[in-house]
Amino acid sequence: MNKIFSYIVFIFFSTGVFSQISDPVLITNIDSQTDETSGLVFHNGELWTHNDSGGEAALYSIDTTNGSIIRTVSINNASNNDWEDICKDDNYLYIGDIGNNSGARDDLKIYRISLNDLENPETESIEAEIINFAYNPEIYSGKFTNRNNTNFDCEAFIAFGDSLYLFSKNWLDNQSYLYALPKNPGDYIISPRDTLNTNGLVCGADYDESSNTIAMIGYQYGIPAPSLFFILTDFANDDFFSGTFIRKELELNGCQTEAVVFRNSNRLWFTNEQFLTYTQGLYYIDYNIQPVKEFLSDPLFCNIYPNPARNKINITFPCEKRKCKVNVEFININGEKIKEDTFEVSKNNTTFEFDVSNILPGKYMIRIFDKNLYFQTSLIKL
């Protein structure tokens, strides 16, 4: 299947969730030896990171109070061509040598190491097993492109069930392809199994089993390059793009955010690389996803009613400025935009009406968005 989702917040009333996401807070700058921090994993009370291309083939345990390095563990039989992310399951830690920003690599791989080995405080080096993979040659030429000019770069992956799932970093179209790869060492060919329109570059991911939620971090390429935060939740099995999708621009510009990890089900940690005036740092974000019934009257959230509707719908949009310019689009089941309009709301007047009287009965999607917030839900027209 190839479902292409829009770059907006998806809020389905059938599942009924709303989200609240805090601004990022700097916890501490981290040691300059990890100035290209590109992946994060939290295990056994330790936060581990690594550098990307050009760094040592090593993992670093970071003191989360002051950013210093507590331990360094080298991977003996590995090289760091372009390490971009790490993840874990119950038994293993996986290191993704998966970066491919020139679109020409033919040596992509994931290193698998035992968590038991990593837990030993005396361990200074580890041997890894290797999962080799290549993109399907029917769609991947492997020919060199200009740097940052390919849809076959990848910097984010998670462990889920019996597989690893990779989220691509598409420089050309700002989407993300989903790939699945077995966890066992071997040689594999992979093809895209789904597509998500992230309207930005995905650079890191993590999965929280307790809330069945995937978090991703990245940024929008080009000035001012805002950092981006994504949530995928309320999905079934490994159909990750079938549930609720949340995209938010963070209050960080020009800050190359490339790694994210769940600290618990409502707090995430992320790091940024040293870039221009930004020092490499560890941040946190708090977020909350709640049933819609708890927030129907809360002005912080978008509310659309009635649903089903006959002649008009009322839309409440969370405007926290003096004025907000809000766009509304009505989309049919074929993905065609059949009606659109623009409204001006203010902090003191956040509700407006949208006329649907001339729209034929049926099921539609409605999009409501301004420059910073994006919402979408299904709507029944009677």
C-alpha positions as a Python dict, from the first residue, in 0.01 Angstrom:
ca = {
    (1, 'M'): (0, 0, 0),
    (2, 'N'): (111, 356, -58),
    (3, 'K'): (-84, 601, 151),
    (4, 'I'): (51, 954, 120),
    (5, 'F'): (-42, 1161, 425),
    (6, 'S'): (-33, 1538, 438),
    (7, 'Y'): (210, 1736, 651),
    (8, 'I'): (-52, 1834, 903),
    (9, 'V'): (-173, 1720, 1240),
    (10, 'F'): (-414, 1431, 1193),
    (11, 'I'): (-684, 1417, 1457),
    (12, 'F'): (-939, 1142, 1390),
    (13, 'F'): (-1262, 1164, 1585),
    (14, 'S'): (-1302, 789, 1545),
    (15, 'T'): (-1005, 748, 1775),
    (16, 'G'): (-1044, 1085, 1944),
    (17, 'V'): (-711, 1232, 2047),
    (18, 'F'): (-566, 1578, 2090),
    (19, 'S'): (-210, 1673, 2171),
    (20, 'Q'): (-29, 1935, 2373),
    (21, 'I'): (345, 1982, 2314),
    (22, 'S'): (576, 2201, 2521),
    (23, 'D'): (858, 2415, 2393),
    (24, 'P'): (1198, 2245, 2416),
    (25, 'V'): (1408, 2301, 2728),
    (26, 'L'): (1787, 2272, 2732),
    (27, 'I'): (1904, 2025, 2999),
    (28, 'T'): (2277, 2063, 2940),
    (29, 'N'): (2538, 2106, 2671),
    (30, 'I'): (2726, 1783, 2610),
    (31, 'D'): (3092, 1693, 2571),
    (32, 'S'): (3263, 1819, 2253),
    (33, 'Q'): (3376, 1462, 2182),
    (34, 'T'): (3012, 1401, 2081),
    (35, 'D'): (2971, 1718, 1876),
    (36, 'E'): (2801, 1520, 1597),
    (37, 'T'): (2556, 1336, 1825),
    (38, 'S'): (2324, 1158, 1587),
    (39, 'G'): (2143, 884, 1780),
    (40, 'L'): (2013, 826, 2132),
    (41, 'V'): (1909, 524, 2333),
    (42, 'F'): (1832, 498, 2704),
    (43, 'H'): (1916, 164, 2864),
    (44, 'N'): (1975, 41, 3216),
    (45, 'G'): (1991, 394, 3355),
    (46, 'E'): (2239, 518, 3093),
    (47, 'L'): (2192, 753, 2799),
    (48, 'W'): (2402, 643, 2500),
    (49, 'T'): (2488, 839, 2189),
    (50, 'H'): (2729, 827, 1895),
    (51, 'N'): (2870, 1056, 1630),
    (52, 'D'): (2785, 1035, 1262),
    (53, 'S'): (3022, 1023, 963),
    (54, 'G'): (3386, 1074, 1047),
    (55, 'G'): (3345, 982, 1411),
    (56, 'E'): (3491, 684, 1592),
    (57, 'A'): (3310, 350, 1580),
    (58, 'A'): (3211, 395, 1943),
    (59, 'L'): (2921, 451, 2180),
    (60, 'Y'): (2932, 715, 2453),
    (61, 'S'): (2741, 711, 2781),
    (62, 'I'): (2646, 1068, 2875),
    (63, 'D'): (2598, 1214, 3221),
    (64, 'T'): (2257, 1378, 3183),
    (65, 'T'): (2326, 1635, 3454),
    (66, 'N'): (2638, 1796, 3307),
    (67, 'G'): (2688, 1640, 2961),
    (68, 'S'): (3020, 1473, 3037),
    (69, 'I'): (3116, 1132, 2901),
    (70, 'I'): (3093, 854, 3160),
    (71, 'R'): (3191, 555, 2947),
    (72, 'T'): (3313, 482, 2596),
    (73, 'V'): (3259, 144, 2429),
    (74, 'S'): (3424, 74, 2093),
    (75, 'I'): (3277, -160, 1831),
    (76, 'N'): (3582, -361, 1722),
    (77, 'N'): (3470, -489, 1384),
    (78, 'A'): (3288, -175, 1274),
    (79, 'S'): (3368, 148, 1096),
    (80, 'N'): (3170, 468, 1116),
    (81, 'N'): (3094, 554, 756),
    (82, 'D'): (2777, 739, 850),
    (83, 'W'): (2618, 624, 1176),
    (84, 'E'): (2284, 799, 1200),
    (85, 'D'): (2068, 635, 1467),
    (86, 'I'): (2049, 364, 1732),
    (87, 'C'): (1762, 165, 1881),
    (88, 'K'): (1709, -141, 2095),
    (89, 'D'): (1478, -430, 2178),
    (90, 'D'): (1485, -663, 2478),
    (91, 'N'): (1811, -831, 2380),
    (92, 'Y'): (2009, -619, 2138),
    (93, 'L'): (2117, -268, 2053),
    (94, 'Y'): (2121, -176, 1683),
    (95, 'I'): (2352, 86, 1530),
    (96, 'G'): (2248, 220, 1190),
    (97, 'D'): (2533, 289, 947),
    (98, 'I'): (2260, 403, 710),
    (99, 'G'): (2338, 763, 610),
    (100, 'N'): (2346, 810, 233),
    (101, 'N'): (2318, 1180, 150),
    (102, 'S'): (2497, 1139, -183),
    (103, 'G'): (2264, 857, -290),
    (104, 'A'): (2557, 636, -390),
    (105, 'R'): (2636, 400, -102),
    (106, 'D'): (2640, 26, -161),
    (107, 'D'): (2764, -73, 186),
    (108, 'L'): (2467, 11, 408),
    (109, 'K'): (2447, -190, 727),
    (110, 'I'): (2320, -215, 1083),
    (111, 'Y'): (2544, -341, 1362),
    (112, 'R'): (2383, -559, 1629),
    (113, 'I'): (2539, -589, 1974),
    (114, 'S'): (2427, -768, 2290),
    (115, 'L'): (2276, -553, 2562),
    (116, 'N'): (2426, -789, 2818),
    (117, 'D'): (2773, -696, 2692),
    (118, 'L'): (2690, -326, 2706),
    (119, 'E'): (2556, -353, 3062),
    (120, 'N'): (2890, -480, 3193),
    (121, 'P'): (3064, -169, 3338),
    (122, 'E'): (3403, -324, 3262),
    (123, 'T'): (3330, -355, 2889),
    (124, 'E'): (3549, -131, 2673),
    (125, 'S'): (3496, -297, 2335),
    (126, 'I'): (3238, -525, 2173),
    (127, 'E'): (3216, -741, 1862),
    (128, 'A'): (2905, -678, 1652),
    (129, 'E'): (2695, -893, 1423),
    (130, 'I'): (2611, -732, 1091),
    (131, 'I'): (2284, -683, 903),
    (132, 'N'): (2369, -579, 545),
    (133, 'F'): (2105, -430, 319),
    (134, 'A'): (2062, -254, -13),
    (135, 'Y'): (1778, -67, -176),
    (136, 'N'): (1589, -247, -450),
    (137, 'P'): (1796, -190, -768),
    (138, 'E'): (1475, -145, -965),
    (139, 'I'): (1430, 192, -794),
    (140, 'Y'): (1782, 270, -667),
    (141, 'S'): (2058, 342, -916),
    (142, 'G'): (2333, 390, -660),
    (143, 'K'): (2483, 659, -880),
    (144, 'F'): (2642, 957, -711),
    (145, 'T'): (2426, 1267, -688),
    (146, 'N'): (2508, 1609, -557),
    (147, 'R'): (2515, 1606, -180),
    (148, 'N'): (2168, 1633, -23),
    (149, 'N'): (1996, 1561, -353),
    (150, 'T'): (1845, 1215, -308),
    (151, 'N'): (1541, 1037, -164),
    (152, 'F'): (1758, 745, -50),
    (153, 'D'): (1916, 902, 253),
    (154, 'C'): (1812, 759, 589),
    (155, 'E'): (1882, 870, 945),
    (156, 'A'): (1606, 717, 1157),
    (157, 'F'): (1495, 367, 1253),
    (158, 'I'): (1320, 174, 1530),
    (159, 'A'): (1295, -184, 1653),
    (160, 'F'): (937, -313, 1650),
    (161, 'G'): (829, -676, 1680),
    (162, 'D'): (1057, -900, 1477),
    (163, 'S'): (1178, -625, 1242),
    (164, 'L'): (1363, -298, 1214),
    (165, 'Y'): (1176, -13, 1046),
    (166, 'L'): (1363, 262, 864),
    (167, 'F'): (1228, 612, 795),
    (168, 'S'): (1400, 781, 503),
    (169, 'K'): (1522, 1139, 483),
    (170, 'N'): (1396, 1258, 144),
    (171, 'W'): (1588, 1567, 39),
    (172, 'L'): (1398, 1599, -290),
    (173, 'D'): (1034, 1585, -183),
    (174, 'N'): (1035, 1625, 198),
    (175, 'Q'): (857, 1295, 247),
    (176, 'S'): (965, 983, 434),
    (177, 'Y'): (957, 627, 300),
    (178, 'L'): (903, 339, 539),
    (179, 'Y'): (1115, 24, 499),
    (180, 'A'): (1115, -303, 694),
    (181, 'L'): (1427, -509, 758),
    (182, 'P'): (1472, -836, 953),
    (183, 'K'): (1660, -812, 1283),
    (184, 'N'): (1875, -1115, 1207),
    (185, 'P'): (2225, -1084, 1055),
    (186, 'G'): (2227, -1144, 679),
    (187, 'D'): (2201, -971, 343),
    (188, 'Y'): (1873, -812, 240),
    (189, 'I'): (1709, -606, -36),
    (190, 'I'): (1448, -355, 81),
    (191, 'S'): (1173, -159, -93),
    (192, 'P'): (944, 120, 33),
    (193, 'R'): (625, -9, 189),
    (194, 'D'): (457, 323, 271),
    (195, 'T'): (504, 700, 242),
    (196, 'L'): (448, 986, 485),
    (197, 'N'): (448, 1350, 378),
    (198, 'T'): (641, 1504, 667),
    (199, 'N'): (713, 1836, 494),
    (200, 'G'): (1058, 1819, 645),
    (201, 'L'): (1361, 1598, 700),
    (202, 'V'): (1336, 1306, 943),
    (203, 'C'): (1666, 1258, 1130),
    (204, 'G'): (1590, 1037, 1430),
    (205, 'A'): (1317, 813, 1572),
    (206, 'D'): (1221, 613, 1880),
    (207, 'Y'): (934, 382, 1978),
    (208, 'D'): (757, 370, 2315),
    (209, 'E'): (585, 36, 2362),
    (210, 'S'): (378, 141, 2665),
    (211, 'S'): (193, 409, 2467),
    (212, 'N'): (237, 249, 2122),
    (213, 'T'): (383, 575, 1996),
    (214, 'I'): (667, 667, 1760),
    (215, 'A'): (848, 998, 1801),
    (216, 'M'): (1063, 1148, 1526),
    (217, 'I'): (1287, 1454, 1520),
    (218, 'G'): (1430, 1653, 1231),
    (219, 'Y'): (1429, 1995, 1072),
    (220, 'Q'): (1309, 2198, 775),
    (221, 'Y'): (1590, 2242, 525),
    (222, 'G'): (1661, 2604, 435),
    (223, 'I'): (1660, 2930, 628),
    (224, 'P'): (1547, 2961, 907),
    (225, 'A'): (1563, 2577, 934),
    (226, 'P'): (1319, 2522, 1224),
    (227, 'S'): (1353, 2198, 1418),
    (228, 'L'): (1059, 1961, 1371),
    (229, 'F'): (894, 1716, 1607),
    (230, 'F'): (665, 1437, 1484),
    (231, 'I'): (439, 1189, 1664),
    (232, 'L'): (281, 874, 1518),
    (233, 'T'): (29, 704, 1744),
    (234, 'D'): (-298, 510, 1752),
    (235, 'F'): (-182, 276, 1474),
    (236, 'A'): (-246, -97, 1443),
    (237, 'N'): (43, -344, 1425),
    (238, 'D'): (315, -203, 1197),
    (239, 'D'): (80, 11, 988),
    (240, 'F'): (246, 317, 1141),
    (241, 'F'): (101, 574, 902),
    (242, 'S'): (-261, 464, 954),
    (243, 'G'): (-325, 640, 1285),
    (244, 'T'): (-274, 990, 1421),
    (245, 'F'): (13, 1200, 1286),
    (246, 'I'): (127, 1516, 1466),
    (247, 'R'): (383, 1759, 1324),
    (248, 'K'): (509, 2061, 1519),
    (249, 'E'): (772, 2323, 1452),
    (250, 'L'): (984, 2373, 1761),
    (251, 'E'): (1115, 2704, 1891),
    (252, 'L'): (1463, 2620, 1763),
    (253, 'N'): (1594, 2756, 1433),
    (254, 'G'): (1919, 2657, 1266),
    (255, 'C'): (1972, 2388, 1528),
    (256, 'Q'): (2055, 2054, 1363),
    (257, 'T'): (1836, 1821, 1569),
    (258, 'E'): (1914, 1459, 1482),
    (259, 'A'): (1841, 1223, 1774),
    (260, 'V'): (1542, 1153, 1998),
    (261, 'V'): (1456, 905, 2274),
    (262, 'F'): (1158, 850, 2502),
    (263, 'R'): (1238, 917, 2866),
    (264, 'N'): (884, 814, 2956),
    (265, 'S'): (547, 817, 2779),
    (266, 'N'): (512, 1196, 2817),
    (267, 'R'): (871, 1322, 2797),
    (268, 'L'): (1127, 1298, 2519),
    (269, 'W'): (1494, 1384, 2516),
    (270, 'F'): (1667, 1497, 2200),
    (271, 'T'): (2009, 1624, 2099),
    (272, 'N'): (2145, 1858, 1838),
    (273, 'E'): (2480, 1852, 1663),
    (274, 'Q'): (2727, 2138, 1694),
    (275, 'F'): (2623, 2364, 1408),
    (276, 'L'): (2712, 2727, 1343),
    (277, 'T'): (2647, 2909, 1673),
    (278, 'Y'): (2475, 2613, 1839),
    (279, 'T'): (2670, 2396, 2081),
    (280, 'Q'): (2579, 2028, 2094),
    (281, 'G'): (2313, 1991, 2362),
    (282, 'L'): (2058, 1768, 2533),
    (283, 'Y'): (1698, 1895, 2549),
    (284, 'Y'): (1361, 1770, 2665),
    (285, 'I'): (1006, 1808, 2535),
    (286, 'D'): (690, 1726, 2729),
    (287, 'Y'): (383, 1622, 2536),
    (288, 'N'): (39, 1492, 2621),
    (289, 'I'): (-211, 1304, 2405),
    (290, 'Q'): (-559, 1279, 2554),
    (291, 'P'): (-907, 1161, 2451),
    (292, 'V'): (-1096, 1432, 2265),
    (293, 'K'): (-1388, 1434, 2511),
    (294, 'E'): (-1158, 1579, 2778),
    (295, 'F'): (-1074, 1880, 2560),
    (296, 'L'): (-1388, 1972, 2367),
    (297, 'S'): (-1414, 2303, 2549),
    (298, 'D'): (-1041, 2368, 2590),
    (299, 'P'): (-931, 2675, 2387),
    (300, 'L'): (-585, 2525, 2333),
    (301, 'F'): (-723, 2271, 2087),
    (302, 'C'): (-904, 2273, 1755),
    (303, 'N'): (-1270, 2174, 1777),
    (304, 'I'): (-1503, 2100, 1483),
    (305, 'Y'): (-1878, 2052, 1534),
    (306, 'P'): (-2131, 1923, 1454),
    (307, 'N'): (-2002, 1605, 1294),
    (308, 'P'): (-2199, 1476, 1101),
    (309, 'A'): (-2306, 1814, 959),
    (310, 'R'): (-2579, 1940, 723),
    (311, 'N'): (-2538, 2308, 636),
    (312, 'K'): (-2253, 2451, 837),
    (313, 'I'): (-1983, 2356, 1083),
    (314, 'N'): (-1833, 2556, 1366),
    (315, 'I'): (-1455, 2558, 1396),
    (316, 'T'): (-1262, 2668, 1703),
    (317, 'F'): (-896, 2729, 1631),
    (318, 'P'): (-635, 2788, 1906),
    (319, 'C'): (-507, 3135, 1824),
    (320, 'E'): (-268, 3274, 2084),
    (321, 'K'): (-179, 3590, 1890),
    (322, 'R'): (-364, 3913, 1825),
    (323, 'K'): (-468, 3776, 1485),
    (324, 'C'): (-433, 3440, 1309),
    (325, 'K'): (-498, 3370, 943),
    (326, 'V'): (-661, 3026, 928),
    (327, 'N'): (-698, 2820, 610),
    (328, 'V'): (-975, 2561, 570),
    (329, 'E'): (-977, 2298, 296),
    (330, 'F'): (-1244, 2037, 220),
    (331, 'I'): (-1109, 1720, 54),
    (332, 'N'): (-1307, 1437, -106),
    (333, 'I'): (-1219, 1066, -93),
    (334, 'N'): (-1017, 1101, -415),
    (335, 'G'): (-789, 1357, -252),
    (336, 'E'): (-937, 1645, -453),
    (337, 'K'): (-982, 1986, -293),
    (338, 'I'): (-1346, 2079, -351),
    (339, 'K'): (-1373, 2388, -132),
    (340, 'E'): (-1137, 2620, 51),
    (341, 'D'): (-1157, 2946, 239),
    (342, 'T'): (-950, 3168, 468),
    (343, 'F'): (-1064, 3315, 799),
    (344, 'E'): (-919, 3560, 1046),
    (345, 'V'): (-948, 3478, 1415),
    (346, 'S'): (-805, 3634, 1728),
    (347, 'K'): (-715, 3528, 2078),
    (348, 'N'): (-1052, 3656, 2201),
    (349, 'N'): (-1258, 3527, 1909),
    (350, 'T'): (-1141, 3182, 1803),
    (351, 'T'): (-1463, 3034, 1657),
    (352, 'F'): (-1595, 3077, 1304),
    (353, 'E'): (-1846, 2910, 1069),
    (354, 'F'): (-1770, 2717, 752),
    (355, 'D'): (-2056, 2668, 501),
    (356, 'V'): (-2097, 2312, 370),
    (357, 'S'): (-2456, 2342, 240),
    (358, 'N'): (-2356, 2307, -126),
    (359, 'I'): (-2141, 1997, -71),
    (360, 'L'): (-2285, 1658, -165),
    (361, 'P'): (-2348, 1405, 114),
    (362, 'G'): (-2059, 1172, 186),
    (363, 'K'): (-1738, 1129, 382),
    (364, 'Y'): (-1471, 1398, 355),
    (365, 'M'): (-1148, 1519, 515),
    (366, 'I'): (-1123, 1874, 643),
    (367, 'R'): (-792, 2052, 695),
    (368, 'I'): (-750, 2352, 922),
    (369, 'F'): (-410, 2518, 952),
    (370, 'D'): (-211, 2834, 991),
    (371, 'K'): (167, 2892, 975),
    (372, 'N'): (239, 2692, 1290),
    (373, 'L'): (-44, 2448, 1363),
    (374, 'Y'): (-202, 2187, 1139),
    (375, 'F'): (-515, 1981, 1198),
    (376, 'Q'): (-708, 1730, 991),
    (377, 'T'): (-1007, 1511, 1064),
    (378, 'S'): (-1272, 1311, 884),
    (379, 'L'): (-1620, 1464, 853),
    (380, 'I'): (-1957, 1322, 745),
    (381, 'K'): (-2175, 1550, 531),
    (382, 'L'): (-2546, 1465, 559),
}
